Amino acid sequence: VHLGDTPHNLTESDFEHLARKTEGFSGSDISVCVKDVLFEPVRKTQDAMFFFKNPEGMWIPCGQKQQNAVQITMQDLATQGLASKILPPPISRIDFDKVLARQRPTVSKSDLDVHERFTKEFGEEG
């Protein structure tokens, strides 16, 4: 939901993997995670030292081993008037794994246990 129409190459299997990795995360935790992930393509683009030009004339960040890779930075492309031709890569599972490696759930298992006991004892209405 939080990805919206942002380009990504996630498969159903990737979403299942992410669901397992975010067990215990609140909705807010997941929202924060996705917002951080949305910046990963921008970070990759800003840090890239190599780009390749796709058939549509867009410059996409890549590694130096990419076929037709050109050693150039985003700033160099912008200086050449090509800023509007820079295309960040789609979001990938690796982007999520990178963000999840540094993020933890904000609600602990003991907090959930307390809430569950309260709900059993007093019901949802309290």
C-alpha positions in Angstrom: 0.0 0.0 0.0 2.7 2.5 1.0 4.7 1.8 -2.2 1.8 3.2 -4.3 2.7 3.4 -7.9 6.5 3.6 -7.2 8.3 1.4 -9.7 9.5 -1.8 -8.1 10.5 -5.3 -9.2 9.1 -7.2 -6.1 7.5 -10.5 -6.7 4.8 -12.2 -4.6 7.6 -14.3 -3.0 9.4 -11.1 -2.1 6.3 -9.7 -0.3 6.0 -13.0 1.6 9.7 -12.8 2.6 9.1 -9.2 3.8 6.1 -10.2 5.8 8.2 -12.8 7.6 11.0 -10.3 8.3 8.6 -7.7 9.7 6.7 -10.0 12.1 6.1 -8.0 15.2 6.2 -4.7 13.4 3.3 -2.3 13.9 1.6 -0.6 11.0 3.5 2.5 11.8 6.8 0.6 11.9 6.1 -0.7 8.4 5.1 2.7 7.2 8.4 4.2 8.4 10.3 1.3 6.8 8.7 1.8 3.4 9.2 5.6 3.6 12.9 4.9 4.1 13.0 2.3 1.3 11.5 4.9 -1.1 14.7 6.9 -0.8 17.0 4.0 -1.6 16.8 4.5 -5.4 17.6 8.2 -4.9 20.6 7.3 -2.7 21.8 4.8 -5.3 21.5 7.4 -8.0 23.3 10.1 -6.0 26.2 7.7 -5.1 26.5 6.1 -8.5 29.8 6.4 -10.3 28.6 4.6 -13.4 25.4 5.0 -15.5 24.2 3.4 -18.7 21.8 4.9 -21.3 18.7 2.8 -22.0 17.0 2.7 -25.5 14.7 5.5 -24.4 17.7 7.8 -23.8 17.4 7.6 -20.0 20.5 7.4 -17.8 20.2 4.6 -15.2 22.8 4.1 -12.4 24.7 0.8 -12.6 27.9 -1.0 -11.6 31.0 -0.7 -13.7 30.6 -4.2 -15.1 27.2 -3.3 -16.7 27.4 -3.5 -20.4 27.8 0.0 -21.9 28.4 1.5 -18.5 29.8 5.0 -18.6 31.9 6.4 -15.7 30.0 9.5 -14.8 28.2 10.9 -11.8 24.7 12.3 -11.4 26.2 15.7 -10.9 28.2 15.4 -14.1 25.0 14.5 -16.0 23.1 17.4 -14.5 26.0 19.8 -15.5 25.6 18.5 -19.1 21.8 19.4 -18.9 20.7 15.8 -18.6 19.2 15.9 -15.1 15.7 15.2 -16.5 17.1 12.1 -18.3 18.3 10.4 -15.0 16.1 7.5 -14.1 16.5 6.0 -10.6 16.3 2.2 -10.5 13.2 0.4 -9.3 12.8 -0.6 -5.7 14.0 -4.1 -5.0 14.0 -6.7 -2.3 17.6 -5.8 -1.5 16.5 -2.2 -0.7 14.1 -3.6 1.9 16.7 -5.9 3.3 19.1 -3.0 3.7 16.6 -0.9 5.5 15.3 -3.8 7.7 18.9 -4.6 8.8 18.9 -1.3 10.7 15.2 -1.1 11.8 13.5 -2.9 14.7 9.9 -3.1 15.8 8.9 -0.4 18.3 6.5 -2.6 20.2 8.1 -5.4 22.2 6.8 -9.0 22.6 6.2 -8.2 26.3 4.1 -5.1 25.4 2.0 -7.3 23.1 1.6 -9.9 25.9 0.3 -7.2 28.3 -2.2 -5.9 25.7 -3.4 -9.5 25.0 -3.9 -10.2 28.7 -5.7 -6.9 29.2 -8.0 -7.7 26.2 -8.8 -11.2 27.5 -9.6 -9.8 31.0 -11.5 -6.7 30.1 -12.5 -7.1 26.5 -11.8 -4.8 23.6 -13.8 -2.0 25.1 -12.0 -2.0 28.5 
